[in-house]
C-alpha cells in the first residue's frame, strides 16, 4: 500500500481574523456571552426605591453593559457597571462588595442631611454597607449553564 501525500496550507490571516479580530467569530461569541451576563447582572442588581447617591432609582442597573475589546493579551469581554456618584465615586463597586465604616464629610460650608431633611452635622460616621453581589452571581449563572 502506497503512502498518500498530504499537503496542509495554513492561512495565517484567516486564523488571525478568527481569533483576534474584533469583528471575527471569537469576538461575536464573546459578545453573545457578554450580552447574556450583562442581562443577568441587570436582573440581579438591587434597586433603591428612591434612588441613591444623587441618582434616580435604577440608574446603576441601567448602566450595566458588556464591552468586547482587544489588548496585548488578545480579545476579552468586560461586564461593566460604570455608574458614578455626582462626585465621581464608582458606587457599583460598593454595592457588589460592600463598604467599610467610613466618615462622610460635607464638601462645603453646610451640614449633611438625611433624605428627610434632618440635619446631621458637617461630618458623620457611616457604619458601612453589606455587599449585594450581582456581577459575580451573573457570571456563576453563566458557568452553571455552560459548565
TATA-V540186 format. One record per pair of residues at least 24 apart in sequence whose ideal C-beta (glycine too) atoms are under 10 Angstrom apart, sorted by the first residue. I is the first residue (numbers start at 1). J is the second residue. Records with the same first field share a line. If there is no record, write none. Layout:
I->J, J
This chain:
19->74, 75
20->70, 74, 75
21->70, 75
22->68, 69, 70, 75
23->68
24->75
26->68, 74, 75
27->68, 69, 70, 75, 76, 77
28->68
29->68, 75, 77
30->66, 67, 68, 69, 75, 76, 77, 78
31->66, 67, 68, 75, 77
32->66, 68, 77
33->66, 68, 77, 79, 139, 142, 145, 146
34->65, 66, 67, 68, 76, 77, 78, 79, 80, 142
35->65, 66, 68, 77, 79
36->66, 79, 138, 141, 142, 145, 146
37->64, 66, 77, 79, 135, 138, 139, 140, 141, 142
38->64, 65, 66, 67, 77, 78, 79, 80, 81, 135, 138
39->64, 65, 66, 138
40->64, 79, 134, 135, 137, 138, 139, 140, 141, 142, 145
41->65, 66, 79, 80, 81, 92, 96, 133, 134, 135, 136, 137, 138, 139, 141
42->81, 134, 138
43->134, 137, 138, 141
44->132, 133, 134, 135, 136, 137, 138, 141
45->81, 83, 92, 95, 96, 132, 133, 134, 135, 138
46->95, 132, 133, 134
48->95
50->115
51->115
52->83, 85, 91, 95, 115
53->83, 84, 85, 86, 87, 89, 91, 94
54->84, 85, 86, 87
55->83, 84, 85, 86, 91
59->83, 84, 91, 92
60->84, 91, 92, 95, 134
61->92, 134
63->92
64->92, 134, 135, 138
79->135, 138, 139, 142
80->135
81->134, 135
91->129
92->134, 135
93->135
94->128, 129, 131, 132
95->129, 130, 131, 132, 133, 134, 135
96->131, 132, 133, 134, 135, 136, 137
97->129, 131, 132, 133, 135, 136
98->128, 129, 130, 131, 132, 133
99->126, 127, 128, 129, 130, 131
100->126, 127, 128, 129
101->125, 126, 127, 128, 129
102->126, 127, 128, 129
